[in-house]
């Protein structure tokens, strides 16, 4: 039996539709929007103001049997983010909390899906435990503790190539530079 089966039995959108919180058509629209944006469904749900961050955390805690972990004032282990890619944490909106033996604990925005589980198990091993936390706190912790470099907007690396190109052009124009001793 998969220890994460309770997360995978029904997706968050299916749960909200079954509870009457969200019409199926609106859920499909939000699922599509989230997929196009490359973000979790819960992000689209919150952006559309369907539920508040607290209501979402409470719903997930009750339906998926996950404890709630407030992140305000949480004391993180010193090296808890070490070995975890910032882009993966941001993509899944997941925050590492602690380690207990071989078990790593995480705060999540929504119940883990197969992709999140695979990414985390690859990085941390098979023993994972999840808490649910409110979206604003997850976002705050991720912005404070991780950095994601966007190559399209961060063009500072272009300077390396520009200076190398100038040096090569100068060397071709001026001839070879004698070695210094």
N, C-alpha and C positions, 0 to 999 in steps of 0.2 A: 504494500500500500504506500502510495506517495504521501509523505508527511505534509505536503502542501496542497493536498486534494481539496480542502475546504475553500481555498482561494480560487481554484481553477474550475470548480463545479458550475458556477454561474458568474458571468462577467458583471461588472458594476452597472453597466447600462441595462442588462437583463434584470438585475435586482431592482433597480429603480422603476422599471416598467411594471414588473410583477407587483410591486408595492403601491402602484398607482401614483407615484411621485412624478413620473415623466411619461408622456404619451410616446408610443413606439416611433412615430414619425419624427418627433423632436429628438429622440435618442439616436436614431439613425443619422440625422443631420449633424448632431454633435460628434458622433463617432467618426463620421466622414471628415468633419472640420478638424478634429484632433489628429487624424491620420495624415491629412494634408499638411498640417503644421508640424508634424513630427513630435507631438506632445502627448502626454497621458490624457485619457478621456476626462478624468477629474478636472484637469485644467480648463478644458472647454466648458465643462459643467459649471465651474465657478465663474468663469468669464461671462457666461450667459446669465449669471445671477439666479440660477435654478435653486441652489441651496447656499447657505452660508458655510464658511470653512468649518465652523464648529458643528453645524448640523451634519455635514459630510463626514467628519471624523466620528461623530457619535453613531451615525448610521452604519459606517464600516465596522466600528467596534462591536456593535450589536449583531449585525448580520454575519460577519466573518469571524467572530469570536477573537478579536484582537484587542489587547489592552491599549489604552490611550497614554501617550507619553508627551507631556508638555515639554517644549524645548526652551522656553524662556527660563534663563538662569541655569540651564543644564550644564554640568561640569563634564566636558568631554575628556576622554583619555588622551594623553599627550600625542601619541602617534596613531590615533584611530583612523585618520584619513590616509595614512601611508599605504601605498600599493593599490589604491583605488583611483581609477581615472576620473578626473573632474567631469569630462564630457558624459561619461556613463551615469554618474550621480545626478547631473543636471537633467539628462534625457529622461531618466526614470523618476526624478524628484524623490530621491532616497538619501537619507543621512545616516552614516554609521554612528552607532551609539557607544558600543562597548564590546569587549570580548570576555567570555567566560569559558575558560578552557579552550576547546576547539570551536565553540559556538560564537558566531558573530551576531550582534543584534543591530537592527536598523529601524529607523522611523521612516514610514512611507506615507505618501499622499493618498494612495489607493491600494487595494489588495494587489499583491504581487501577481503578475502574469508570467507566462512561461519564459518570455524573452528576458524579463528582469531577473527571474530565478536563475536562468542559464548564465547571464552576465555575472551575477553575484557569486554563484557557485564556482565559476571559472576563476574568479579573483580570490575567493575566500574559503573555498571548500564546501562540502555538502551540508554542514550544520549551520543553519540560519534561523533566526527568530525575529519576528516582526512586531512592531508597535505601529499604531497609526498616530499621526500628528497633524496639526492644522497647517494648511498650505502657506500662510504668511510666515510662520515660524520656520518651516522647511526652507522656503526661499531665502529667508534672512540668514540662516546658518550656511546654506550653500554659497551665498554671495560673500559671506565673511571668511569662509574657510577653504573654498576651492576657487580655482581660476580656470576658465575655459577660453582658449585662444581661438578667435574666429579669424582664419587666414584671409578672408575676403575683406574684413574691415580693419584688421591690424596689418598695415603695410610697412611696419618698421623693418621687417626682414628684407625688404627691397633694397635698403641702403647697403647691405652687404654686397649684393650683386652689382649695384651701381658703382661702388668704390672699386670693386675688382675689375669691372669693365673699364673704368677710367685708367686704372693702373696698366692693364693690358694694352689699351689704346696708346697710352703714353710710351710704353716700352717699344711698341711697334714703330711709333713715330720717331723716337729719339735713339733707337738702336738698343742693343743689349746693355745692361747695367753691369759694370765690373764688380766682381765679388769684393766684399769688405773683409779685411783680415784683422 
